[in-house]
């Protein structure tokens, strides 16, 4: 599969909050190793408020 630009949104709600830098580093490494993704932006949400990107948030 040729390398190119791809944008996806996946949501993992973590009610207990930010799980720590080690967890985020492990995710980034797994995405690189499994899918050759060199840059990731990971945003942790607690589920307290709907994500504005989901289309379910009040405007």
C-alpha positions in Angstrom: 0.0 0.0 0.0 1.6 3.3 -1.0 2.2 5.9 1.7 -0.1 8.9 1.6 -2.1 11.3 3.6 -5.0 9.8 5.6 -7.1 11.3 8.3 -9.3 9.2 10.5 -11.1 9.9 13.8 -11.4 7.1 16.4 -12.7 7.7 19.8 -11.7 5.9 23.0 -13.4 7.3 26.1 -11.5 6.9 29.3 -13.7 7.8 32.2 -10.8 7.6 34.7 -9.0 10.4 32.8 -5.5 10.6 31.4 -3.8 7.2 31.8 -0.3 8.6 31.8 2.6 9.2 29.4 3.7 5.6 29.3 0.3 4.5 28.0 0.3 7.2 25.3 3.8 6.3 24.3 2.9 2.6 24.0 -0.1 3.5 21.7 2.1 5.7 19.5 4.7 2.9 19.3 2.1 0.3 18.4 0.6 2.5 15.7 4.1 2.9 14.2 5.0 -0.7 14.4 1.7 -2.1 13.2 0.6 0.5 10.6 3.8 2.5 9.9 2.2 5.7 11.3 4.9 8.2 12.1 2.9 10.9 13.7 -0.1 10.5 16.0 -2.2 13.0 18.0 -4.0 11.3 20.8 -6.6 13.2 22.8 -8.0 11.6 25.9 -11.6 12.3 26.8 -13.5 11.3 30.0 -16.9 11.1 28.4 -18.2 13.9 30.7 -19.1 16.1 27.7 -19.8 14.9 24.1 -16.9 15.4 21.7 -17.7 18.3 19.3 -16.2 16.2 16.5 -18.7 13.4 17.0 -21.7 15.4 15.8 -23.5 14.8 19.1 -22.4 17.9 21.0 -24.8 20.8 21.5 -23.9 23.9 19.4 
